[in-house]
Amino acid sequence: MSGKPELRGRAARLARLFPAGPGQAARTPFVLLVVLLLGGGLIGLLVLNSALSEGSFKLDDLEKQTKSLTDQQQALQRDIDAYSAPDALQRRARELGMVPGGDPAFLDPDGTVKGVPGPASADLSAEPAVPPTAPAASGSTSPTPAPPQPTTPVPAALQPATTTTPGR
């Protein structure tokens, strides 16, 4: 008697479909396929890990750059706030030779003047001084002197053109 039992009927037909020889030749391609899949998977994981590490380094650099630019923006905003403070504006205006304006006058829609305009003065007090030539409550105003003209010559191309009207 042999070590294999004899198959009958349907089991015998199914057994004929499989090769009867040793299974060594059929295992080699399967083992190679499994080794290639595992090797490819490992290489894929290595590439993926490298790409994630590179992205992490770029993200870290961008976060540092964002922090630096945020600090710079905040420093510039502090400078703007310091320059736009009222006392800083007043000091800078005085350095440029500007003086506080005088009393304003307002025009009504019908053309009447409300208030008595006062010229600007270099007086450092809170209220501008009223010039001695201005009438107190007469309602008429004295002409204010024209500002001094610049001493630098103006090129002819920038001077206003004089036009003449025919018949005058």
DSSP file (Angstrom, degrees, kcal/mol; ACC not computed):
  #  RESIDUE AA STRUCTURE BP1 BP2  ACC     N-H-->O    O-->H-N    N-H-->O    O-->H-N    TCO  KAPPA ALPHA  PHI   PSI    X-CA   Y-CA   Z-CA
    1    1 A M              0   0    0      0, 0.0     2,-0.1     0, 0.0     0, 0.0   0.000 360.0 360.0 360.0 140.4    0.0    0.0    0.0
    2    2 A S        -     0   0    0      2,-0.3     0, 0.0     1,-0.1     0, 0.0  -0.445 360.0-111.1 -91.4 169.5    1.2    3.5   -0.8
    3    3 A G  S    S+     0   0    0     -2,-0.1    -1,-0.1     2,-0.1     0, 0.0   0.618  97.1  77.6 -75.6 -12.1    1.1    6.5    1.5
    4    4 A K  S    S-     0   0    0      3,-0.0    -2,-0.3     1,-0.0     2,-0.1  -0.831  79.4-131.2-102.1 134.4   -1.6    8.2   -0.6
    5    5 A P        -     0   0    0      0, 0.0     2,-0.4     0, 0.0    -2,-0.1  -0.487  29.4-107.6 -76.4 153.8   -5.2    7.1   -0.5
    6    6 A E        -     0   0    0     -2,-0.1     2,-0.3     1,-0.0     6,-0.1  -0.659  30.7-141.7 -84.8 134.5   -6.9    6.5   -3.7
    7    7 A L        -     0   0    0     -2,-0.4     2,-0.3     4,-0.1    -1,-0.0  -0.730  16.7-166.3 -99.0 145.4   -9.5    9.1   -4.7
    8    8 A R    >   -     0   0    0     -2,-0.3     3,-1.0     4,-0.0     4,-0.3  -0.927  45.9 -12.8-129.4 154.0  -12.7    8.2   -6.4
    9    9 A G  T 3> S+     0   0    0     -2,-0.3     4,-1.7     1,-0.3     3,-0.3  -0.336 126.0   0.8  67.6-129.7  -15.4   10.1   -8.2
   10   10 A R  H 3> S+     0   0    0      1,-0.2     4,-2.2     2,-0.2    -1,-0.3   0.880 131.0  56.4 -65.2 -39.9  -15.4   13.8   -8.0
   11   11 A A  H <> S+     0   0    0     -3,-1.0     4,-2.0     1,-0.2    -1,-0.2   0.856 105.9  53.0 -60.7 -36.8  -12.3   14.1   -5.8
   12   12 A A  H  > S+     0   0    0     -4,-0.3     4,-1.3    -3,-0.3    -1,-0.2   0.899 108.1  49.8 -67.7 -40.1  -10.4   12.1   -8.5
   13   13 A R  H  X S+     0   0    0     -4,-1.7     4,-0.7     1,-0.2     3,-0.3   0.915 112.7  47.0 -64.2 -41.6  -11.4   14.5  -11.2
   14   14 A L  H >X S+     0   0    0     -4,-2.2     3,-0.8     1,-0.2     4,-0.6   0.863 107.4  56.7 -67.4 -35.4  -10.3   17.5   -9.1
   15   15 A A  H >< S+     0   0    0     -4,-2.0     3,-0.6     1,-0.2    -1,-0.2   0.798  99.7  60.0 -68.1 -27.4   -7.0   15.9   -8.3
   16   16 A R  H 3< S+     0   0    0     -4,-1.3    -1,-0.2    -3,-0.3    -2,-0.2   0.748  94.2  64.8 -71.9 -22.7   -6.2   15.5  -12.0
   17   17 A L  H << S+     0   0    0     -3,-0.8    -1,-0.2    -4,-0.7    -2,-0.2   0.794  94.2  69.6 -70.4 -26.8   -6.4   19.3  -12.4
   18   18 A F  S << S-     0   0    0     -4,-0.6     2,-0.1    -3,-0.6     0, 0.0  -0.658  98.2-100.1 -91.9 146.9   -3.4   19.8  -10.1
   19   19 A P        -     0   0    0      0, 0.0    -1,-0.1     0, 0.0    -2,-0.1  -0.395  23.0-149.2 -65.9 143.6    0.1   18.8  -11.2
   20   20 A A        +     0   0    0     -4,-0.1     3,-0.1    -2,-0.1    -3,-0.0   0.663  69.0  85.9 -87.6 -17.3    1.2   15.6   -9.7
   21   21 A G  S    S-     0   0    0      1,-0.2     0, 0.0     2,-0.0     0, 0.0  -0.062  96.8 -61.4 -78.3-178.9    4.9   16.4   -9.5
   22   22 A P        -     0   0    0      0, 0.0     3,-0.5     0, 0.0     4,-0.2  -0.307  42.0-132.9 -64.1 149.1    6.7   18.2   -6.8
   23   23 A G  S  > S+     0   0    0      1,-0.2     4,-1.0     2,-0.1     3,-0.1   0.180  77.8 104.9 -90.0  16.4    5.6   21.9   -6.1
   24   24 A Q  H  > S+     0   0    0      1,-0.2     4,-1.0     2,-0.2     3,-0.4   0.891  78.2  50.4 -66.2 -40.5    9.1   23.3   -6.1
   25   25 A A  H  4 S+     0   0    0     -3,-0.5    -1,-0.2     1,-0.2     3,-0.2   0.826 108.7  52.2 -69.4 -31.9    8.8   25.0   -9.5
   26   26 A A  H  > S+     0   0    0      1,-0.2     4,-0.7    -4,-0.2    -1,-0.2   0.737 104.7  57.0 -77.7 -22.8    5.5   26.6   -8.7
   27   27 A R  H  X S+     0   0    0     -4,-1.0     4,-2.5    -3,-0.4     5,-0.2   0.803  91.5  69.8 -79.0 -29.2    6.8   28.2   -5.5
   28   28 A T  H  X S+     0   0    0     -4,-1.0     4,-2.4     1,-0.2     5,-0.2   0.918 100.0  44.3 -61.4 -49.6    9.7   30.2   -7.1
   29   29 A P  H  > S+     0   0    0      0, 0.0     4,-2.4     0, 0.0    -1,-0.2   0.890 114.2  51.6 -64.3 -34.9    7.7   32.8   -9.0
   30   30 A F  H  X S+     0   0    0     -4,-0.7     4,-2.4     2,-0.2    -2,-0.2   0.925 110.4  47.4 -65.4 -43.4    5.4   33.3   -6.0
   31   31 A V  H  X S+     0   0    0     -4,-2.5     4,-2.5     2,-0.2    -1,-0.2   0.912 112.6  49.7 -64.1 -42.2    8.4   33.8   -3.7
   32   32 A L  H  X S+     0   0    0     -4,-2.4     4,-2.6    -5,-0.2    -1,-0.2   0.903 110.4  50.8 -63.1 -40.5   10.0   36.3   -6.2
   33   33 A L  H  X S+     0   0    0     -4,-2.4     4,-2.4    -5,-0.2    -2,-0.2   0.920 111.4  47.3 -63.2 -43.5    6.7   38.1   -6.4
   34   34 A V  H  X S+     0   0    0     -4,-2.4     4,-2.5     2,-0.2    -2,-0.2   0.910 112.9  49.0 -64.8 -42.2    6.3   38.4   -2.6
   35   35 A V  H  X S+     0   0    0     -4,-2.5     4,-2.7     2,-0.2    -2,-0.2   0.911 112.3  48.5 -63.9 -42.6   10.0   39.6   -2.3
   36   36 A L  H  X S+     0   0    0     -4,-2.6     4,-2.9     2,-0.2     5,-0.2   0.905 112.0  49.0 -64.8 -41.3    9.5   42.2   -5.1
   37   37 A L  H  X S+     0   0    0     -4,-2.4     4,-2.4     2,-0.2    -2,-0.2   0.925 113.6  46.0 -64.3 -43.7    6.3   43.5   -3.5
   38   38 A L  H  X S+     0   0    0     -4,-2.5     4,-2.4     2,-0.2    -2,-0.2   0.925 114.8  47.3 -65.2 -43.3    7.9   43.8   -0.1
   39   39 A G  H  X S+     0   0    0     -4,-2.7     4,-2.5     2,-0.2    -2,-0.2   0.917 113.1  48.7 -63.1 -43.6   11.0   45.5   -1.5
   40   40 A G  H  X S+     0   0    0     -4,-2.9     4,-2.5     1,-0.2    -1,-0.2   0.888 111.0  51.0 -63.8 -38.7    8.8   47.9   -3.6
   41   41 A G  H  X S+     0   0    0     -4,-2.4     4,-2.4    -5,-0.2    -2,-0.2   0.906 110.7  48.2 -64.4 -41.9    6.7   48.7   -0.5
   42   42 A L  H  X S+     0   0    0     -4,-2.4     4,-2.2     2,-0.2    -2,-0.2   0.916 112.7  47.8 -65.4 -42.5    9.8   49.4    1.6
   43   43 A I  H  X S+     0   0    0     -4,-2.5     4,-2.4     2,-0.2    -2,-0.2   0.909 111.5  51.6 -64.4 -41.0   11.3   51.7   -1.2
   44   44 A G  H  X S+     0   0    0     -4,-2.5     4,-2.5     1,-0.2    -2,-0.2   0.908 109.8  49.0 -61.5 -42.1    7.9   53.4   -1.5
   45   45 A L  H  X S+     0   0    0     -4,-2.4     4,-2.6     2,-0.2    -1,-0.2   0.881 110.2  51.8 -64.3 -38.0    7.8   54.0    2.3
   46   46 A L  H  X S+     0   0    0     -4,-2.2     4,-2.2     2,-0.2    -2,-0.2   0.924 111.7  45.9 -64.4 -44.4   11.4   55.4    2.2
   47   47 A V  H  X S+     0   0    0     -4,-2.4     4,-2.3     2,-0.2    -2,-0.2   0.914 114.0  49.0 -64.7 -43.0   10.5   57.8   -0.6
   48   48 A L  H  X S+     0   0    0     -4,-2.5     4,-2.4     1,-0.2    -2,-0.2   0.908 111.0  49.8 -62.8 -43.1    7.3   58.9    1.2
   49   49 A N  H  X S+     0   0    0     -4,-2.6     4,-2.2     1,-0.2    -1,-0.2   0.899 110.9  49.7 -63.5 -41.1    9.2   59.4    4.4
   50   50 A S  H  X S+     0   0    0     -4,-2.2     4,-2.4     2,-0.2    -2,-0.2   0.907 110.6  49.8 -64.3 -41.9   11.8   61.5    2.7
   51   51 A A  H  X S+     0   0    0     -4,-2.3     4,-2.3     1,-0.2    -2,-0.2   0.902 111.3  48.9 -65.0 -40.7    9.1   63.7    1.0
   52   52 A L  H  X S+     0   0    0     -4,-2.4     4,-2.1     2,-0.2    -1,-0.2   0.894 110.9  50.3 -65.5 -39.2    7.4   64.2    4.3
   53   53 A S  H  X S+     0   0    0     -4,-2.2     4,-2.2     2,-0.2    -2,-0.2   0.909 110.5  49.6 -64.4 -41.6   10.6   65.2    6.0
   54   54 A E  H  X S+     0   0    0     -4,-2.4     4,-2.2     1,-0.2    -2,-0.2   0.912 111.3  49.0 -63.8 -42.4   11.4   67.7    3.2
   55   55 A G  H  X S+     0   0    0     -4,-2.3     4,-2.4     1,-0.2    -1,-0.2   0.872 109.1  53.5 -63.9 -36.9    7.9   69.2    3.5
   56   56 A S  H  X S+     0   0    0     -4,-2.1     4,-2.2     2,-0.2    -2,-0.2   0.901 108.9  48.6 -65.0 -41.2    8.4   69.4    7.3
   57   57 A F  H  X S+     0   0    0     -4,-2.2     4,-2.3     2,-0.2    -2,-0.2   0.906 111.9  49.0 -65.8 -40.9   11.7   71.3    6.8
   58   58 A K  H  X S+     0   0    0     -4,-2.2     4,-2.6     2,-0.2    -2,-0.2   0.914 110.8  50.7 -63.7 -41.8   10.0   73.7    4.3
   59   59 A L  H  X S+     0   0    0     -4,-2.4     4,-2.3     2,-0.2    -2,-0.2   0.902 109.8  50.3 -62.4 -41.3    7.2   74.3    6.7
   60   60 A D  H  X S+     0   0    0     -4,-2.2     4,-2.1     2,-0.2    -1,-0.2   0.915 111.4  48.4 -63.8 -43.3    9.6   75.1    9.5
   61   61 A D  H  X S+     0   0    0     -4,-2.3     4,-2.4     1,-0.2    -2,-0.2   0.908 112.0  49.2 -62.9 -42.0   11.5   77.6    7.3
   62   62 A L  H  X S+     0   0    0     -4,-2.6     4,-2.5     2,-0.2    -1,-0.2   0.865 109.2  52.1 -67.1 -35.4    8.2   79.2    6.3
   63   63 A E  H  X S+     0   0    0     -4,-2.3     4,-2.3     2,-0.2    -1,-0.2   0.902 110.4  48.4 -66.4 -39.7    7.1   79.5    9.9
   64   64 A K  H  X S+     0   0    0     -4,-2.1     4,-2.4     2,-0.2    -2,-0.2   0.914 112.6  48.5 -64.0 -42.3   10.4   81.2   10.8
   65   65 A Q  H  X S+     0   0    0     -4,-2.4     4,-2.6     2,-0.2    -2,-0.2   0.896 110.7  51.0 -64.8 -40.1   10.0   83.5    7.9
   66   66 A T  H  X S+     0   0    0     -4,-2.5     4,-2.4     2,-0.2    -2,-0.2   0.912 110.3  49.2 -63.4 -42.6    6.4   84.3    8.9
   67   67 A K  H  X S+     0   0    0     -4,-2.3     4,-2.5     2,-0.2    -2,-0.2   0.918 111.9  48.8 -63.0 -43.2    7.5   85.1   12.4
   68   68 A S  H  X S+     0   0    0     -4,-2.4     4,-2.3     1,-0.2    -2,-0.2   0.924 113.2  46.3 -62.5 -44.8   10.3   87.4   11.2
   69   69 A L  H  X S+     0   0    0     -4,-2.6     4,-2.4     2,-0.2    -1,-0.2   0.855 111.4  52.3 -68.4 -33.6    7.9   89.2    8.8
   70   70 A T  H  X S+     0   0    0     -4,-2.4     4,-2.4     2,-0.2    -2,-0.2   0.917 110.1  48.4 -66.3 -42.9    5.3   89.5   11.6
   71   71 A D  H  X S+     0   0    0     -4,-2.5     4,-2.2     2,-0.2    -2,-0.2   0.914 112.4  49.0 -61.6 -42.2    7.9   91.0   13.9
   72   72 A Q  H  X S+     0   0    0     -4,-2.3     4,-2.3     2,-0.2    -2,-0.2   0.903 110.9  50.1 -63.9 -41.6    9.0   93.4   11.2
   73   73 A Q  H  X S+     0   0    0     -4,-2.4     4,-2.2     1,-0.2    -2,-0.2   0.899 110.8  49.4 -64.5 -40.1    5.4   94.4   10.5
   74   74 A Q  H  X S+     0   0    0     -4,-2.4     4,-2.2     2,-0.2    -1,-0.2   0.886 110.2  50.5 -67.1 -38.3    4.8   95.1   14.2
   75   75 A A  H  X S+     0   0    0     -4,-2.2     4,-2.0     2,-0.2    -2,-0.2   0.912 111.5  48.1 -65.0 -41.5    7.9   97.2   14.5
   76   76 A L  H  X S+     0   0    0     -4,-2.3     4,-2.4     2,-0.2    -2,-0.2   0.880 110.1  52.1 -66.1 -37.4    6.8   99.2   11.5
   77   77 A Q  H  X S+     0   0    0     -4,-2.2     4,-2.5     2,-0.2    -1,-0.2   0.887 108.0  51.6 -66.2 -37.7    3.3   99.7   13.0
   78   78 A R  H  X S+     0   0    0     -4,-2.2     4,-2.3     2,-0.2    -2,-0.2   0.906 109.8  50.1 -63.2 -40.4    4.9  100.9   16.2
   79   79 A D  H  X S+     0   0    0     -4,-2.0     4,-2.5     2,-0.2    -2,-0.2   0.919 110.8  48.9 -62.8 -43.3    6.9  103.4   14.2
   80   80 A I  H  X S+     0   0    0     -4,-2.4     4,-2.0     1,-0.2    -2,-0.2   0.920 111.4  49.5 -61.9 -43.6    3.8  104.6   12.4
   81   81 A D  H  < S+     0   0    0     -4,-2.5     4,-0.4     1,-0.2    -1,-0.2   0.893 111.8  48.8 -63.1 -39.1    2.0  105.0   15.7
   82   82 A A  H >< S+     0   0    0     -4,-2.3     3,-0.6     1,-0.2    -2,-0.2   0.899 114.1  45.5 -67.7 -39.7    4.9  107.0   17.1
   83   83 A Y  H 3< S+     0   0    0     -4,-2.5    -1,-0.2     1,-0.2    -2,-0.2   0.773 112.8  50.6 -74.7 -25.4    5.0  109.3   14.1
   84   84 A S  T 3< S+     0   0    0     -4,-2.0    -1,-0.2    -5,-0.2    -2,-0.2   0.412  80.1 116.6 -96.1   3.7    1.3  109.8   14.0
   85   85 A A  S <> S-     0   0    0     -3,-0.6     4,-2.5    -4,-0.4     5,-0.2  -0.448  75.9-118.9 -66.6 144.9    0.9  110.7   17.6
   86   86 A P  H  > S+     0   0    0      0, 0.0     4,-2.4     0, 0.0     5,-0.2   0.880 112.1  49.1 -56.5 -42.4   -0.4  114.3   18.0
   87   87 A D  H  > S+     0   0    0      1,-0.2     4,-2.4     2,-0.2     5,-0.2   0.884 111.9  49.0 -67.2 -36.0    2.6  115.6   19.9
   88   88 A A  H  > S+     0   0    0      2,-0.2     4,-2.4    -3,-0.2    -1,-0.2   0.895 111.5  49.7 -68.3 -38.8    5.0  114.0   17.4
   89   89 A L  H  X S+     0   0    0     -4,-2.5     4,-2.4     2,-0.2    -2,-0.2   0.912 111.7  48.6 -64.6 -41.5    3.1  115.6   14.5
   90   90 A Q  H  X S+     0   0    0     -4,-2.4     4,-2.2    -5,-0.2    -2,-0.2   0.923 112.3  48.3 -65.2 -43.9    3.1  119.0   16.2
   91   91 A R  H  X S+     0   0    0     -4,-2.4     4,-2.1     1,-0.2    -2,-0.2   0.924 113.4  47.0 -61.9 -44.5    6.9  118.8   16.9
   92   92 A R  H  X S+     0   0    0     -4,-2.4     4,-1.5     1,-0.2    -1,-0.2   0.878 110.3  52.9 -67.1 -37.2    7.6  117.7   13.3
   93   93 A A  H  <>S+     0   0    0     -4,-2.4     5,-2.8     1,-0.2     4,-0.3   0.906 109.4  48.9 -64.6 -40.6    5.4  120.5   12.0
   94   94 A R  H ><5S+     0   0    0     -4,-2.2     3,-1.3     1,-0.2    -2,-0.2   0.883 107.4  55.4 -66.5 -36.9    7.3  123.1   14.0
   95   95 A E  H 3<5S+     0   0    0     -4,-2.1    -1,-0.2     1,-0.3    -2,-0.2   0.849 107.4  50.6 -61.6 -32.8   10.6  121.7   12.7
   96   96 A L  T 3<5S-     0   0    0     -4,-1.5    -1,-0.3    -5,-0.1    -2,-0.2   0.474 123.9-106.4 -84.2  -2.0    9.3  122.3    9.2
   97   97 A G  T < 5 +     0   0    0     -3,-1.3    -3,-0.2     1,-0.3     2,-0.2   0.612  69.9 146.0  90.2  12.5    8.4  125.9   10.1
   98   98 A M      < -     0   0    0     -5,-2.8    -1,-0.3    -6,-0.2    -2,-0.1  -0.552  29.4-161.2 -83.7 150.0    4.7  125.4   10.2
   99   99 A V        -     0   0    0     -2,-0.2    23,-0.1     1,-0.0    21,-0.1  -0.880  30.7 -87.9-125.5 159.0    2.6  127.4   12.7
  100  100 A P        -     0   0    0      0, 0.0    21,-0.9     0, 0.0    23,-0.1  -0.364  50.6-106.8 -65.8 147.2   -1.0  126.8   14.0
  101  101 A G        -     0   0    0     19,-0.2    20,-0.1     1,-0.1    19,-0.1  -0.268  31.2-120.1 -71.2 159.5   -3.7  128.3   12.0
  102  102 A G        -     0   0    0     16,-0.4    18,-0.2     1,-0.2    -1,-0.1   0.012  54.3 -48.5 -83.3-165.1   -5.7  131.4   13.1
  103  103 A D        -     0   0    0     16,-0.2    15,-2.4    13,-0.1    -1,-0.2  -0.495  64.9-128.9 -67.5 134.1   -9.4  131.7   13.7
  104  104 A P        -     0   0    0      0, 0.0     2,-0.4     0, 0.0    12,-0.2  -0.459  13.0-149.4 -83.9 158.5  -11.4  130.3   10.8
  105  105 A A        -     0   0    0     -2,-0.1     2,-0.4    10,-0.1    10,-0.2  -0.940  11.9-146.9-120.6 149.4  -14.2  132.0    8.9
  106  106 A F  E     -A  114   0A   0      8,-2.8     8,-3.5    -2,-0.4     2,-0.5  -0.916   3.8-140.2-121.1 144.3  -17.1  130.1    7.4
  107  107 A L  E     -A  113   0A   0     -2,-0.4     6,-0.2     6,-0.2     5,-0.0  -0.877  13.9-144.6-103.1 130.7  -19.0  130.8    4.2
  108  108 A D    >   -     0   0    0      4,-2.8     3,-2.1    -2,-0.5     6,-0.0  -0.497  31.8-105.0 -82.7 162.2  -22.8  130.3    4.2
  109  109 A P  T 3  S+     0   0    0      0, 0.0    -1,-0.1     0, 0.0    -2,-0.0   0.789 121.9  57.8 -59.2 -26.0  -24.4  129.0    1.0
  110  110 A D  T 3  S-     0   0    0      2,-0.1    -3,-0.0     1,-0.0     0, 0.0   0.529 122.7-104.4 -84.1  -2.7  -25.8  132.5    0.3
  111  111 A G  S <  S+     0   0    0     -3,-2.1     2,-0.2     1,-0.3    -1,-0.0   0.388  74.0 136.8 101.7  -2.2  -22.2  133.9    0.4
  112  112 A T        -     0   0    0      1,-0.1    -4,-2.8    -5,-0.0     2,-0.5  -0.509  51.2-126.6 -80.0 149.4  -22.1  135.6    3.7
  113  113 A V  E     -A  107   0A   0     -6,-0.2     2,-0.5    -2,-0.2    -6,-0.2  -0.813  18.1-159.6 -98.5 130.3  -19.1  135.2    5.9
  114  114 A K  E     +A  106   0A   0     -8,-3.5    -8,-2.8    -2,-0.5     2,-0.0  -0.940  58.1   9.1-109.5 128.4  -19.5  134.0    9.5
  115  115 A G  S    S-     0   0    0     -2,-0.5   -10,-0.1   -10,-0.2    -2,-0.0  -0.078  85.1 -86.2  92.8 165.9  -16.7  134.7   11.9
  116  116 A V        -     0   0    0    -12,-0.2     2,-0.1   -11,-0.1   -13,-0.1  -0.951  41.8-134.8-112.5 114.1  -13.7  136.9   11.8
  117  117 A P        -     0   0    0      0, 0.0   -12,-0.1     0, 0.0    -2,-0.0  -0.418  18.6-158.1 -70.4 143.8  -10.7  135.1   10.2
  118  118 A G        -     0   0    0    -15,-2.4   -16,-0.4    -2,-0.1    12,-0.1  -0.943  18.2-113.7-120.5 144.0   -7.4  135.5   12.0
  119  119 A P        -     0   0    0      0, 0.0   -16,-0.2     0, 0.0     2,-0.2  -0.320  38.0 -97.3 -72.2 158.6   -3.9  135.0   10.5
  120  120 A A        -     0   0    0    -18,-0.2     2,-0.3   -19,-0.1   -19,-0.2  -0.498  45.1-165.6 -72.0 143.7   -1.7  132.2   11.6
  121  121 A S        -     0   0    0    -21,-0.9    -3,-0.0    -2,-0.2     9,-0.0  -0.922  32.0-129.0-132.6 159.3    0.9  133.2   14.2
  122  122 A A        +     0   0    0     -2,-0.3     2,-0.2   -23,-0.1    -2,-0.0   0.293  66.7 129.4 -87.6  10.2    4.0  131.7   15.6
  123  123 A D        -     0   0    0      1,-0.1    -2,-0.2   -23,-0.1     6,-0.0  -0.452  54.3-147.8 -66.9 135.7    2.7  132.3   19.1
  124  124 A L        +     0   0    0     -2,-0.2    -1,-0.1   -25,-0.1    -2,-0.0   0.440  62.8 108.9 -87.2   0.6    2.9  129.1   21.1
  125  125 A S  S    S-     0   0    0      2,-0.2     4,-0.1     1,-0.1    -2,-0.0  -0.246  82.5-111.0 -73.0 168.0   -0.2  129.9   23.2
  126  126 A A  S    S+     0   0    0      1,-0.1    -1,-0.1     2,-0.1    -3,-0.0   0.856 103.6  53.3 -70.0 -35.4   -3.3  127.9   22.7
  127  127 A E  S    S-     0   0    0    -24,-0.0    -2,-0.2     1,-0.0     2,-0.1  -0.871  90.8-120.7-104.2 132.4   -5.3  130.8   21.2
  128  128 A P        -     0   0    0      0, 0.0     2,-0.2     0, 0.0    -8,-0.1  -0.399  33.0-108.5 -68.7 146.6   -3.8  132.6   18.2
  129  129 A A        -     0   0    0     -2,-0.1    -6,-0.1    -4,-0.1     0, 0.0  -0.480  25.8-122.6 -75.3 144.0   -3.2  136.3   18.8
  130  130 A V        -     0   0    0     -2,-0.2    -1,-0.1   -12,-0.1   -12,-0.1  -0.760  31.4-117.6 -85.7 127.7   -5.5  138.8   16.9
  131  131 A P    >   -     0   0    0      0, 0.0     3,-1.2     0, 0.0    -1,-0.0  -0.338  17.2-124.3 -65.7 148.2   -3.4  141.2   14.8
  132  132 A P  T 3  S+     0   0    0      0, 0.0    -2,-0.0     0, 0.0     0, 0.0   0.720 107.1  58.9 -68.4 -19.6   -3.7  144.8   15.8
  133  133 A T  T 3  S+     0   0    0      2,-0.1    -3,-0.0     9,-0.0     0, 0.0   0.627  83.6  96.9 -83.3 -13.1   -4.8  145.9   12.3
  134  134 A A  S <  S-     0   0    0     -3,-1.2     2,-0.1     1,-0.1     7,-0.1  -0.614  79.9-121.1 -80.3 131.7   -7.9  143.7   12.3
  135  135 A P        -     0   0    0      0, 0.0     4,-0.2     0, 0.0     7,-0.1  -0.423  17.2-134.0 -69.5 148.2  -11.1  145.4   13.3
  136  136 A A  S    S-     0   0    0      1,-0.1     3,-0.0    -2,-0.1    -2,-0.0   0.968  84.4 -13.3 -72.1 -55.4  -12.8  143.9   16.3
  137  137 A A  S    S+     0   0    0      1,-0.1    -1,-0.1     2,-0.0   -21,-0.0   0.061  95.9 111.4-139.6  27.9  -16.5  143.7   15.3
  138  138 A S  S    S-     0   0    0      2,-0.2     3,-0.1     1,-0.1    -2,-0.1   0.719  75.5-129.9 -79.4 -18.9  -16.9  145.8   12.1
  139  139 A G  S    S+     0   0    0      1,-0.3     2,-0.3    -4,-0.2   -26,-0.1   0.174  73.9 106.5  91.8 -19.3  -17.5  142.7    9.9
  140  140 A S        -     0   0    0    -24,-0.0     2,-0.4     0, 0.0    -1,-0.3  -0.692  59.4-144.9 -93.1 150.2  -15.0  143.8    7.3
  141  141 A T        -     0   0    0     -2,-0.3    -7,-0.1    -3,-0.1     3,-0.0  -0.881   8.8-127.9-115.8 145.1  -11.7  141.9    7.1
  142  142 A S        -     0   0    0     -2,-0.4     2,-0.1    -7,-0.1    -8,-0.0  -0.647  38.8 -99.2 -85.5 147.8   -8.3  143.2    6.2
  143  143 A P        -     0   0    0      0, 0.0    -1,-0.1     0, 0.0     3,-0.1  -0.436  35.5-128.2 -68.0 137.1   -6.5  141.4    3.5
  144  144 A T        -     0   0    0     -2,-0.1   -26,-0.0     1,-0.1    -3,-0.0  -0.625  32.3 -99.1 -83.2 144.2   -3.9  139.0    4.8
  145  145 A P        -     0   0    0      0, 0.0    -1,-0.1     0, 0.0     0, 0.0  -0.305  40.6-108.7 -63.9 146.5   -0.5  139.3    3.3
  146  146 A A        -     0   0    0      1,-0.1     3,-0.1    -3,-0.1     0, 0.0  -0.429  38.5-100.6 -72.1 148.0    0.4  136.9    0.6
  147  147 A P        -     0   0    0      0, 0.0    -1,-0.1     0, 0.0    -3,-0.0  -0.362  50.1 -88.5 -66.4 151.0    2.9  134.2    1.4
  148  148 A P        -     0   0    0      0, 0.0     3,-0.1     0, 0.0     0, 0.0  -0.314  43.9-119.2 -62.4 142.4    6.4  134.8    0.2
  149  149 A Q        -     0   0    0      1,-0.1     2,-0.0    -3,-0.1    -3,-0.0  -0.509  33.7 -96.9 -79.6 148.8    7.1  133.6   -3.3
  150  150 A P        -     0   0    0      0, 0.0    -1,-0.1     0, 0.0     4,-0.1  -0.364  23.5-143.9 -65.3 146.2    9.8  131.0   -3.8
  151  151 A T  S    S+     0   0    0      2,-0.1    -2,-0.0    -3,-0.1     3,-0.0   0.589  72.3  96.6 -88.4 -10.7   13.2  132.4   -4.8
  152  152 A T  S    S-     0   0    0      1,-0.1     2,-0.1     0, 0.0     0, 0.0  -0.614  84.8-109.5 -80.1 138.6   14.1  129.5   -7.1
  153  153 A P        -     0   0    0      0, 0.0    -1,-0.1     0, 0.0    -2,-0.1  -0.400  26.2-134.0 -68.2 142.2   13.3  130.2  -10.8
  154  154 A V        -     0   0    0     -4,-0.1     5,-0.1    -2,-0.1     0, 0.0  -0.835  25.9-112.5 -95.4 129.2   10.4  128.3  -12.3
  155  155 A P    >>  -     0   0    0      0, 0.0     3,-1.4     0, 0.0     4,-0.9  -0.250  23.9-117.8 -60.1 150.2   11.1  126.7  -15.7
  156  156 A A  T 34 S+     0   0    0      1,-0.3     3,-0.5     2,-0.2    -2,-0.0   0.807 113.0  61.3 -60.7 -30.4    9.1  128.2  -18.5
  157  157 A A  T 34 S+     0   0    0      1,-0.2    -1,-0.3     4,-0.0     4,-0.1   0.779 107.5  44.5 -69.0 -24.5    7.4  124.8  -19.2
  158  158 A L  T <4 S+     0   0    0     -3,-1.4    -1,-0.2     2,-0.1    -2,-0.2   0.568  90.4 101.4 -96.6  -9.6    5.9  124.9  -15.6
  159  159 A Q  S  < S-     0   0    0     -4,-0.9     2,-0.1    -3,-0.5    -3,-0.0  -0.456  85.6 -97.8 -74.1 147.8    4.7  128.5  -15.6
  160  160 A P        -     0   0    0      0, 0.0     2,-0.2     0, 0.0    -1,-0.1  -0.387  40.0-115.3 -66.9 141.6    1.0  129.1  -16.2
  161  161 A A        -     0   0    0     -4,-0.1     2,-0.5    -2,-0.1    -4,-0.0  -0.539  21.8-134.4 -77.3 140.1    0.2  130.0  -19.8
  162  162 A T        -     0   0    0     -2,-0.2     2,-0.4     2,-0.0    -1,-0.0  -0.833  22.3-164.0 -95.2 129.7   -1.2  133.5  -20.4
  163  163 A T        -     0   0    0     -2,-0.5     2,-0.4     2,-0.0     0, 0.0  -0.903   5.8-152.3-115.1 143.4   -4.2  133.5  -22.7
  164  164 A T        -     0   0    0     -2,-0.4    -2,-0.0     3,-0.0     3,-0.0  -0.921  11.0-138.8-113.7 139.7   -5.7  136.5  -24.4
  165  165 A T    >   -     0   0    0     -2,-0.4     3,-1.3     1,-0.0     2,-0.0  -0.839  28.1-114.4 -96.1 129.4   -9.3  136.8  -25.4
  166  166 A P  T 3  S+     0   0    0      0, 0.0    -1,-0.0     0, 0.0     0, 0.0  -0.351  98.4  29.5 -63.0 140.2   -9.9  138.3  -28.8
  167  167 A G  T 3         0   0    0     -2,-0.0    -3,-0.0    -3,-0.0    -2,-0.0   0.479 360.0 360.0  92.1   2.4  -11.7  141.6  -28.7
  168  168 A R    <         0   0    0     -3,-1.3    -3,-0.0     0, 0.0     0, 0.0   0.397 360.0 360.0-116.1 360.0  -10.4  142.8  -25.4
